[in-house]
Amino acid sequence: MTHERTAVVAVLFDRDGTLVHDVPYNAAPALVRPVAGAAAALERLRAQGIATAVVSNQSGVGRGLLTLEQLAAVNRRLRELIGPLGPVLVCPHRPDEGCGCRKPAPGLVLAAARLLGVDPSVCALIGDIGADVEAARAAGARPVLVPTPATRPEEVAEAPEVATDLAAALDLLGVR
């Protein structure tokens, strides 16, 4: 089954660098700044009845740099700024913990699909780095890379689909 012929019924988003400007280990809701077009992209998906979720590595929790409460406050602020996000799933583990949820592992993607009641093959994951692409592939979802200045050139070269921004990513996915 090719993703190009499969209707996407759920779109998962990475948070930092994709929906918001990345502030490493952000514990302050006041620092949340959505990327251009984030609110419009979510509205476009909601208008089409396409389910959404956020899947985000948050190793700052495991490193002791922010608490789950601070993380929840940041996510609440994001919802205030761009609207409903659907479930927000996070991996709080450090990279050295070897969990199955930290992207590029597929755990967050699989869990989001389960929560949304859909098969991962009808999900797309929009993210800004290679770990997002790898997590989508590992889960059987469709990856779309929206590069930022932090995205490595080899990650762009290896991504099956690349978009200039969130609107272009939705265009690639056939979301009108």
N, C-alpha and C positions, 0 to 999 in steps of 0.2 A: 504494500500500500504506500503510495507516495503522498507526502504531505500536501503537495500542490493541488491534489484532487480531493483532499479531505477537508470538509468544512470545519473550521475552528469554532468550537463552542465555548472555549474558556481561554482567557489570556492571563498568564502569570507574569508578574513584573518583578525584577530585581528592584530594590529600593534605592540604595546609595549609588549615585552616578547615572541612574536611569530615570527614576521619578523625582528625585531631589538632588541638588548639588551636594557632592560628597563632602561631609565634614567628618574626618576620622573620629570614630568612637563618640559620636554626638550624643550627649546626655541633656542637651538644652533645647527645648521646644522653640525658643526664640531664634535659633540658628537654622531652622528648617526653611529651605528655599526651594520650592518646586522648580523643575526645569521647565523651560518654555514649552508650552503645549501639553503639559501633563494633565491639567484639568480637562482640557478639550478632548484628549485621547480617552480618558475615563468616561466622559459624557458620551462620546461617540459609541463606545462599547455598550454602555448602559442602554442607550437608545436602540441598539440592535438586539438587546436581550442576551448579550454575551457575558458570561460570568467572569469575574476577575478575582485575583488573589495576589498577594505579595509574598515572595520567598526571598529571605535575606539572611546572609551570614552576619552575625553580630558577635564576633569573638571578644569584643570589649567587655561583654558580660563575664565570660570565662576568665578574662585577664584581670578582672576586678576594677575596670576603668569606668563602668557604669552599671547600674542596677537594672533589674527587670522592670521596676517601677519607672525609672527614668526612660527606659526604652519604650514603655507603653505610653508615656507622656509625649514623646517625640512622635510616635505613630498616631496618637490622637490629634496632634497638631497638623500632621500631614492630612488626615481626614478632613479637618476643618478647612484646610486650604484648597484641597482638590476634590473633595467629596468622597462618597463611599468607595472603599477599596476591596470589599469582600474580606475573606480571612487573611490575616497577616501571620505568616509562619516564619519563625526565626530559628536559626541554629546559634545557640549561645556558647558553643564550645570553642576552645582554642584549636588552632590547626594541628597541634601535636596530639590531640586526644583521639584521633582516628575514628570519629563517629561516622555514621552513615547519612547524617543529615547535612553536613557542611558541603556546600557546592565546591567542587565539581561532582560530589556524590549525588545520587538521584533522590535521596530521602525527602527533601523538602518538596520537590516537584511531585513525587508520588503521593505524599501526604495531602498536598493541595488538591490534586485531582480527586483523591478519595473524599475530602471534605466537600468538594463541589459536586460530587456524585457523577463524575465523568471519567472516561478512560484517558490515560495520559496521551494516547495517540491523537486525540482531538483537542489537545492543549497546545498553545504556543507559549514560549518563554521569551520575553524581551529583556535583554540585559546588555551590560556595557563591557564585559570582560569574557575571556575564554572560559572561565569556570562556569559562567551562566550557560554558554553554548554546550559545554561538556555535560553539565547536569541535565539539560534538556535531552540531549542525545541519549544519555544513559537511561533516562526514564521513558524514552520513546516519544517524547514531545518534539515539537518543531521549534528550533532555536532561531531567533532573529537578533543580531548584534546591532546595537546603536552605539558606535564608538564615541569615546570622549578623548581628550588629550592624554588620559591615563591608560587608554587601551593600547596594548603593544601591537606593532605592525603585523607580527606573525599571527596574532589572534584575529585580526581583520582578514588576513589572507586565508586562514583556515575555516572561517565561518561560512556556512552554506548560504546564508542570506544576510545582507548588510543593508541597513537603512540609515539615512542621514539624521533622522529625528523620529519621534514617536508617531507623528502623523504618517510619515513614509513607511514606518514599520506596519502600521495598520493597513495601509494601502497594499503592501506585500501580502498581508494575510487575507486580503479580499474583504476587509471590513469597510462598509460604505457608510 
